[in-house]
Amino acid sequence: MPRTAPLTTALPAEPAGQGRPGRERRYDIDLLRVVCTAAVVLVHAAAEFIDAGHRTSGILGDSAGRFAVPAFFAMAGWAALAGSPVRGDAQLLTRLGRILRPMAVWTALYLAWQYLFGPPLDGGAKEAVRALFGSVEAAFHLWYLYAYVPLLLLLGVAVLVLKQRATPRWSTLLLVAVAVAPVLSEDVRTVTGLPLPAWEWSVSLSSLGYAVAGAALLAARRRGPRPLWLA
């Protein structure tokens, strides 16, 4: 099953400009969120056309909405690096918790729904273990969060170390654990012969590039008011 755009996308926690005096409300980014959300719906609707045999319409709709995921990563990078950067280790961990808790709930609901009403899973316990390892199979439409969480962690630690001149002890330990987990799980699989799933909690070069480029683009100063259609 190929990966598609996320059905429901969790975007940067604590958007900048809300309830903070002296900071401009970014209506252009608000508009971009709405447009990207509509594009995600378009991608999933287009998949139904392809499955129904209307390939031309489906492919056109799918192609028209593919910009949404890079744009979501760009907005995430802007929020983490420029719009609302973290100011401490505890704040970064709190932001991660706000994503992980509902993510765990939706994964559990997905597994329960599949077990009760959907096609048979390859063992409910196995699917739950795959979800812990970051598998997109256990909760397919949550795949974006498996990339977003380590990206937010990486950018947050970078902000604290480089900008705040702080030492985020717990966040750094968590980042190191995420970084060594792929090699460690592969070594355990080789030594013990256990059929461990592949570790999928990772930051791809493309998502990191979208995030950094998006932060630079969306934070760039512009002369005059920001036209909404230039989001």
ROPA-85770 format. One line per 10 residues: number of its first residue (from 0); for each residue x, y, z of C-alpha. Coordinates in steps of 0.02 Angstrom, whole numbers, plus 50000, padded with zeros to 5 digits. Layout:
<nodes>
NUM> X/Y/Z ~ ...
</nodes>
This chain:
<nodes>
0> 50000/50000/50000 ~ 50084/50163/49946 ~ 50098/50306/50066 ~ 49980/50451/50037 ~ 49956/50618/50119 ~ 49899/50613/50300 ~ 49711/50609/50323 ~ 49718/50716/50478 ~ 49876/50812/50505 ~ 49943/50872/50670
10> 50028/51037/50643 ~ 50144/51138/50753 ~ 50087/51147/50931 ~ 50061/51319/51003 ~ 50051/51419/50840 ~ 50139/51584/50849 ~ 50043/51744/50860 ~ 49897/51680/50963 ~ 49875/51770/51126 ~ 50049/51849/51122
20> 50052/52039/51115 ~ 50171/52120/50993 ~ 50181/51972/50874 ~ 50097/51978/50705 ~ 49961/51851/50672 ~ 50012/51753/50518 ~ 49850/51747/50421 ~ 49944/51689/50268 ~ 50001/51532/50361 ~ 49824/51507/50427
30> 49763/51512/50247 ~ 49900/51393/50192 ~ 49845/51267/50325 ~ 49667/51274/50261 ~ 49722/51253/50080 ~ 49836/51107/50123 ~ 49699/51022/50224 ~ 49584/51034/50073 ~ 49723/50965/49964 ~ 49741/50815/50080
40> 49555/50780/50062 ~ 49575/50794/49874 ~ 49716/50665/49872 ~ 49612/50538/49967 ~ 49457/50572/49862 ~ 49563/50549/49705 ~ 49617/50377/49767 ~ 49435/50323/49764 ~ 49422/50376/49582 ~ 49576/50272/49539
50> 49506/50120/49630 ~ 49342/50142/49537 ~ 49429/50138/49368 ~ 49429/50325/49330 ~ 49617/50335/49322 ~ 49634/50500/49230 ~ 49526/50597/49352 ~ 49606/50509/49500 ~ 49785/50542/49444 ~ 49747/50726/49407
60> 49669/50750/49578 ~ 49810/50657/49665 ~ 49943/50759/49576 ~ 49855/50924/49615 ~ 49859/50891/49802 ~ 50034/50821/49822 ~ 50106/50989/49874 ~ 50016/50976/50041 ~ 50138/50863/50135 ~ 50294/50966/50093
70> 50197/51123/50141 ~ 50148/51046/50308 ~ 50331/51006/50343 ~ 50377/51184/50292 ~ 50252/51256/50416 ~ 50314/51137/50550 ~ 50491/51200/50522 ~ 50435/51380/50528 ~ 50345/51353/50694 ~ 50491/51258/50772
80> 50630/51374/50713 ~ 50551/51546/50695 ~ 50367/51559/50737 ~ 50361/51480/50910 ~ 50529/51404/50958 ~ 50541/51311/51122 ~ 50622/51397/51271 ~ 50666/51247/51377 ~ 50682/51059/51391 ~ 50516/51040/51481
90> 50422/51139/51349 ~ 50491/51031/51209 ~ 50442/50870/51299 ~ 50269/50943/51331 ~ 50246/50978/51146 ~ 50298/50801/51103 ~ 50175/50734/51230 ~ 50033/50833/51152 ~ 50065/50738/50991 ~ 50106/50566/51059
100> 49955/50549/51173 ~ 49819/50573/51041 ~ 49926/50474/50919 ~ 49925/50325/51038 ~ 49738/50341/51062 ~ 49702/50344/50875 ~ 49819/50197/50845 ~ 49726/50096/50977 ~ 49558/50145/50902 ~ 49619/50095/50729
110> 49676/49925/50790 ~ 49513/49897/50883 ~ 49410/49948/50730 ~ 49510/49834/50616 ~ 49492/49691/50738 ~ 49303/49712/50755 ~ 49246/49772/50584 ~ 49389/49780/50460 ~ 49487/49651/50361 ~ 49584/49530/50472
120> 49750/49595/50534 ~ 49909/49494/50534 ~ 49889/49468/50720 ~ 49827/49612/50828 ~ 49973/49598/50949 ~ 50098/49601/50805 ~ 50016/49757/50733 ~ 50026/49842/50903 ~ 50212/49803/50913 ~ 50237/49871/50738
130> 50152/50032/50793 ~ 50277/50050/50936 ~ 50419/50032/50812 ~ 50343/50166/50702 ~ 50263/50054/50572 ~ 50136/50141/50462 ~ 50039/49981/50442 ~ 49958/49985/50613 ~ 49883/50157/50585 ~ 49915/50200/50404
140> 49852/50379/50401 ~ 49962/50424/50550 ~ 50123/50399/50453 ~ 50153/50587/50448 ~ 50167/50592/50637 ~ 50301/50456/50637 ~ 50406/50578/50536 ~ 50346/50737/50622 ~ 50385/50685/50801 ~ 50573/50652/50776
150> 50583/50806/50664 ~ 50508/50914/50801 ~ 50627/50834/50927 ~ 50780/50867/50817 ~ 50734/51048/50779 ~ 50688/51082/50960 ~ 50854/51018/51026 ~ 50946/51120/50894 ~ 50854/51278/50947 ~ 50892/51250/51131
160> 51076/51214/51101 ~ 51113/51348/50971 ~ 50991/51487/51015 ~ 50951/51468/51199 ~ 51126/51406/51245 ~ 51042/51275/51352 ~ 51078/51092/51384 ~ 50916/50995/51356 ~ 50966/50838/51450 ~ 50809/50733/51429
170> 50771/50789/51252 ~ 50950/50753/51199 ~ 50944/50579/51275 ~ 50781/50547/51185 ~ 50855/50609/51021 ~ 51007/50495/51041 ~ 50892/50348/51078 ~ 50792/50381/50920 ~ 50953/50397/50820 ~ 51032/50233/50877
180> 50870/50133/50878 ~ 50876/50079/50693 ~ 51051/50004/50710 ~ 51014/49931/50881 ~ 50853/49846/50823 ~ 50944/49774/50672 ~ 51083/49705/50784 ~ 50956/49628/50903 ~ 50865/49551/50754 ~ 51028/49477/50688
190> 51092/49411/50855 ~ 50930/49341/50924 ~ 50837/49297/50765 ~ 50681/49385/50829 ~ 50567/49450/50690 ~ 50574/49630/50751 ~ 50492/49761/50639 ~ 50600/49892/50556 ~ 50621/50052/50656 ~ 50526/50190/50567
200> 50538/50336/50689 ~ 50659/50436/50585 ~ 50692/50603/50502 ~ 50713/50594/50314 ~ 50823/50717/50221 ~ 50672/50775/50121 ~ 50566/50818/50274 ~ 50714/50907/50356 ~ 50746/51003/50196 ~ 50563/51054/50182
210> 50562/51109/50364 ~ 50720/51215/50355 ~ 50677/51290/50185 ~ 50500/51325/50244 ~ 50564/51412/50401 ~ 50677/51523/50295 ~ 50542/51562/50168 ~ 50398/51593/50288 ~ 50505/51694/50409 ~ 50580/51805/50273
220> 50538/51988/50292 ~ 50425/52064/50162 ~ 50388/52244/50124 ~ 50209/52297/50150 ~ 50062/52188/50202 ~ 50063/52001/50167 ~ 49936/51959/50032 ~ 49835/51808/50085 ~ 49852/51726/49914 ~ 50042/51729/49926
230> 50046/51607/50072
</nodes>
